[in-house]
Amino acid sequence: MSADGYTVAVAGATGAVGREMLRMLDEQNFPIRRLVPLASARSAGLKMDFRGTEVEVAELTKKSFAGVDLALFSAGGARAKEFAPAAVDSGCVVVDNSSAWRMDDDCPLVVPEVNAAALEGHKGIIANPNCSTIQMVLPLQVLHELGGLKRVIVSTYQSASGAGQSGIEELLDGARKSLAGEEMPAEVFPHPLAFDSIPHIGSFEPSGYTNEEEKMLFETRKILGLPELASSATCVRVPVVRGHLESVTADLERPVSAADARAAMERFPGLVVMDDPANAVYPLARDCVNRRETFVGRLREDNTLPATLHFWVVSDNLWKGAAWNAVQIAEELHNRGWMRV
Amino acid sequence: MSADGYTVAVAGATGAVGREMLRMLDEQNFPIRRLVPLASARSAGLKMDFRGTEVEVAELTKKSFAGVDLALFSAGGARAKEFAPAAVDSGCVVVDNSSAWRMDDDCPLVVPEVNAAALEGHKGIIANPNCSTIQMVLPLQVLHELGGLKRVIVSTYQSASGAGQSGIEELLDGARKSLAGEEMPAEVFPHPLAFDSIPHIGSFEPSGYTNEEEKMLFETRKILGLPELASSATCVRVPVVRGHLESVTADLERPVSAADARAAMERFPGLVVMDDPANAVYPLARDCVNRRETFVGRLREDNTLPATLHFWVVSDNLWKGAAWNAVQIAEELHNRGWMRV
């Protein structure tokens, strides 16, 4: 970092998440001397606005990182696999939003409110967890501290924006066509999404789970430092534009009251409790859009078991689930003096 | 029953479920001598078509049941509480679709494929379970027979039609308005439903669960004959027009392979297995509409526990979840010679 800030690259700058990364860096007043937006050859040459200045998108190559201090990647797994090591070789710290490096033992997998300390001694590549995992581990960390986490079961209600801008467009186009009695498209999603719910996000593994579901298991274990945690996810795409919603069951080692859990969640950074069901208050997708926080509601004790709690957790998958968590990691690296390979 | 069939009343005949009851009775060639459609005073005098004949809707009163052998009720809990005993006093057998009588020890709660035998010795009122319960207990009964059911966790994806025709209209109107950038209605549902998901169906109990969620616990226990079953439901309204979808976790006493469970479900009456994820085959709402069957997919063993299975179950909430299950009960009563008080 020179006196006037870092040189920061954003790889995948023109995508749905990349654009939000630029916005977050700006809104956070992150100390940036020079911004380097990178994208595929197709998007190179595009002009983007950053802090009132026009910057030109360059093609992402192995030579893109000379003189760059920090690179935020949201360019997919294949590009992260190919380009992140080259960036690190150039002396650049990488925060990658893809799944490419998440389970690598040399790469911290970080949700700052939960495990910022895992950044210590990083080797250049830091992984941003999957959107559906990030929002869930905040309340789970609270419950783990209170009662010891034994098992997690989650069913998700994930929005079209998880598949990028083309996912949003396919949902809205499909809804319009359905209302007009026309056939609905299914190119981005495996089936028409409007007015239905599809239990299929990502690709299927031999286990019968999708890779999205397995990410929620393995990433949660790594972030919480609980390698033996029993857990299962069912990931479902619902016709929501933006924001992921999740129904979560947590079995604990020791009974914890819903009241104690609620109070602890209210104190936890990044969490907002919206839990007044008598007045129909619980988080909805509409509540989380363009918000950095993760919202929790429907917190209740199990009717039949002594040490089980259930809750509903909602967050903006493009913000806390992606761009904002990545920028938070960058801020931690900066504040702790760890912005170096 | 006279030689040419029963006199059959349908209370709530003009509602979304009542209309499907008439259709099912017709399609099943149920032995009907005379059909008596009943509704509130507001709808009395309306003409309905049944088997090519016009029949006039009469007002539901305590005197409606003279000479009636069988009454299918889909008129809400308050009317069922008020009018079902009067019907039974007139010598009429009642199959009630509301929650009014379900937990009464004198009233069998029946899903015919699972517990038709519970109809024996009935005292006149037979309860039809809640839509979200019915579709879940079919695969659960299979798993219970194979491995002994210990615990059930379910998150639902329930359609607007569960709130009747006005629910469907509010969803479609809301979707149209949202696409046009206009404000969405929220009169039937507690919040605008289009492009969101609402974890609130029914009303909240002191436990923090909704009554819809508690129905799934208590009704499942009664139907399966497992009064101690550990179970928890999270019921969520999604912007789907018709058909309920559910993500279910079943903990068993003994390990059962997904393959064995799948084979047993394929043999079980009323169940259809749609489970070929490699080819994106799993049940969707669009698959179940106007179908009597319950559809199961995403059947898989837990990645972390030895005796846990997960599945996805989908059914038409207006058919198997309501009208068809009621007509099935009527057929059982007829076939077993139990159509008498």
Interface residues (C-beta under 8 A of the other chain):
Chain A: R151 I153 S155 Y157 L172 A175 R176 L179 P190 H191 P192 F195 D196 S197 I198 P199 H200 F204 S207 G208 Y209 T210 E214 L217 L229 A230 S231 S232 T234 V236 V238 P239 V240 V241 L245 S247 T249 A258 P277 A278 A280 Y282 L284 A285 R286 G297 R298 L299 R300 E301 D302 N303 T304 L305 T308 H310 W312
Chain B: R151 I153 S155 Y157 L172 A175 R176 L179 P190 H191 P192 F195 D196 S197 I198 P199 H200 F204 S207 G208 Y209 T210 E214 L217 L229 A230 S231 S232 T234 V236 V238 P239 V240 V241 L245 S247 T249 A258 P277 A278 A280 Y282 L284 A285 R286 G297 R298 L299 R300 E301 D302 N303 T304 L305 T308 H310 W312
